[in-house]
């Protein structure tokens, strides 16, 4: 089956994602959120856009810092939830490649968490981000690490002889459009689409849109393995192979 473009929206899995984010021990709450707030370093009075904000999980945490925060998502189901959860932010339903509600040179910063991988036209998104950023403005985005987390082409492996857990990557440079089953093993059939891209794909798209990288970080899992013969090796691998890549780019003029 060839997925339709509209299926990239997470609207169909809004209930599931809201339930997931409500749990305490998630990567979003334990890894991404504290690092994002440090990385973003929002200041009072700044205008900040949460691009592909979903139900406002991260928007809600930025608002108390004193910034004027706007959230946007293509899924009306998610924006409806966001409006009930975050009272002090402005929300819009729009595509990331057509932010028609925003004037040129509007925002001091834009951030996007784990959503670029669901967007088909990266250049169009980056060009629109550049348009709404003020000169000197920052765009921060977080990805599932494209080098080590390649849907259907990467996995964990165990070397019994060396007693080492390793990350196996069967493909990386080739771009791919992948249908993701959100409920593997169950009777539900809700799917989203993920686009795998290499780092050079991202940097080429950024350069074409007139955005320049200024900072990069790689974030690891907060979890630890249960006691057992592989615990030490699993924890070492978890600390060496990052889950997420965070990149800051800037509009220079």
C-alpha positions, 0 to 999 in steps of 0.5 A, a space after each residue: 500500500 502506498 500511504 497517502 500524504 495526509 496519513 503523515 498526521 498523527 491525528 489518528 493516534 491522538 488518544 494513544 499518544 496522549 496516554 503515552 505522554 501521560 506516563 512518567 518514565 518516557 523519553 520525552 519526560 526524562 531525556 528530551 524535556 530537560 535537555 530541550 529546556 537547557 538547549 532552548 534557554 528561553 528568555 522572558 519576552 521572547 516569541 517562540 514557536 513549537 512546530 508540530 506541537 502535538 497536544 502541547 506537551 513541550 509547549 506547556 513546559 516552555 510557557 512558565 519561562 516567560 516566553 510568548 509561545 505559539 503551537 502549531 500542528 497539522 492534526 486538528 485532533 491534537 490541537 484540540 487537546 493542546 487547547 484544553 491542556 495549555 491555557 497560556 499559549 496560542 495554537 493553530 492548525 497548519 502544515 509546517 510548510 505553510 505557516 499562513 498565520 505567521 508574518 515574516 520575521 515573527 519568532 526569536 526561536 522555533 523548536 520541533 521535537 521528533 516530528 521532522 521525520 514525519 514530514 515529506 518536504 524538508 526544504 519547504 519546511 526549512 524555508 518556512 521556518 526561516 521566513 518566520 524567524 527573525 534575523 539571528 533567530 534559532 531553530 532547534 530540532 530533535 530527531 531519532 538519531 538518523 545514524 543509529 535508529 533507522 526504521 527496519 534497518 537497525 537493531 540491537 545485537 549480542 556478541 556472545 564471544 566478546 560479551 558485547 551488545 552492539 548496534 547493527 545498522 543495515 542501511 543508512 545513506 539511502 532515503 526511505 519512506 516507511 509505514 510505521 505500525 503504532 500498535 505492533 502485535 495488536 488488532 489495531 491498524 493505525 499507522 504513521 509515516 516516517 521518512 529516514 534521511 541521512 545527516 547529509 540530507 538534513 544539512 543539504 536541505 538546511 543550506 538550501 533554505 539558508 539556515 546554518 548549523 551552530 550547535 549539535 548534541 547527542 542524547 542517550 537513554 536514561 534507562 538501566 537494565 535489570 540485574 542479569 548477565 548482560 546488564 553491564 554490557 547493555 548499560 555500556 551500549 546504552 551510554 555509548 549509542 545515542 537515541 536522539 540528535 539535537 541540532 540548533 541552526 540559525 537564520 543569519 540575515 
